[in-house]
Each structure stands twice: as structure tokens, then as C-alpha cells.
Amino acid sequence: MSMVSRWLIAIVLLVMAVPVQSVSAAGENDYEIPLRELKKVEKKKVEKKKPKKVETRKRKERKKAETTSQETPSEVSGAAAPGQPAPLAPETARHGEENMETPDSTHISHDPYSYVVPGKRTVIKAIISRETVQSVRCRFRSLDKGGYASVPMAKAPGSQFTYVATLPALEPGAASLRYRIIVFEASGIQTYSQEFVIPVKPTFVTPGWQQDPAREPVRAALENPRQPLKGFTDVVTEDADSK
């Protein structure tokens, strides 16, 4: 190959290489510029969206504050509005009695009966696992009427933790029997069981946990002289202070 041919080939290759480089550079510039512009556009979109979210959150907070301010004091705190009686605890509201402490189901064990028969005394048994027990009483009443009375519970013969009490017989028209067990400790602490409500079932069959009335009536301590015990037979009540 002659020298002239070599030079011609070199010139052709040089001429072909120049457009490639310029195209590559131009392509690179064409790519970089739109990318930067795209980022600016995306940034502007994000900046525009943020104030809307903030504004939406502020509107929700204002609406919530307005709703809270419109509520009455009794709705917010549970207190009664001026001129209205204070709301009673659930147990007090239903039965007009004091709301006792949280029941102790750990140290006081008792299985309530499925029903009781009117005209028959009911034997109540409970297991008390506290060590410093001074005395135990069973507090009872008829659910539909009357006040509360209580009878002492004594240890069952040959037992260390089982206490027994006999409640007077219910009148034929009574609807149910209501009672709870109270433990008095030597330290002065009183522990309560939950309150048990046993329905009355008129039947001629006497269940094993009931017995016929005896000649001597059951003696019970009346809690409030202004609220006499009602709904029971074969019972004599005394004021609790005299016990």
C-alpha cells in the first residue's frame, strides 16, 4: 500500500471519529440538562404538596378542638352538670347500695347454686384462704325488695378453711337471693367476695344445699334500721350496732 493511500485512510477515519464524539457529547448534554430540570420540577411538586398536608392536618385539629369545646362538662369528665344528681356507680345505680371494693376472688372461693327453692333455708359454704381471719359474715337480701342483713359464718366441723352459714327461707313470692361474703381480718381489713344472685325456682324437690326451717328462727344483724329486711320467713333481725 502506497503512502498516499495510508494518508487517505487516516484522514477518513479522523473525519468519521469527530462526529461520533460530538454526538456523544451532545447526547450527554441533552441527557443531563433534562435530568436537572426534571429534578427541579419534582422538587416543586413536593413543595406544593407539603403545604396542603399541613393545612389538612390543621383543619382536622381545629375541627377536633371545636367538637371538644362543644361537649358538656358531664360528657368530658363524667361529673354531673349543674342542677343534676351525680352519676352513681353501676352497682349503686341499679340497687341503691354502696359500691364495695374490688371483689377478692383469690382468697375467697365460693361456687354459687343454680337455683334456690322458696320456703327452704339455704346453706352457704365458702373457702377462706387468708391466714389472719378474725370473723366471716354472709351479707344477704332478697333482690327485689328490702334492706340488707348479715349472719356469721363459722368453720365447718373438722375443716380449717371452710366456713358455713345458714340463710333464712325466702317467701314464696321472692324472685331471687342475693348475697356476698365478707372477711374481717385482725388488722381491721375487710375483704369482699363478688355479689352472687341466685334465681328462685318453685319446685317440690328440695336440693341438697337447702333444708327445712327449724323451730328457732335465724338471727340476723340488720345493717340499716330504716331499711328492714323483707322477702324472708323464719328470721329475727337486730341492729348491727347491738351485735
Disulfide bonds with the S-S distance in Angstrom:
none
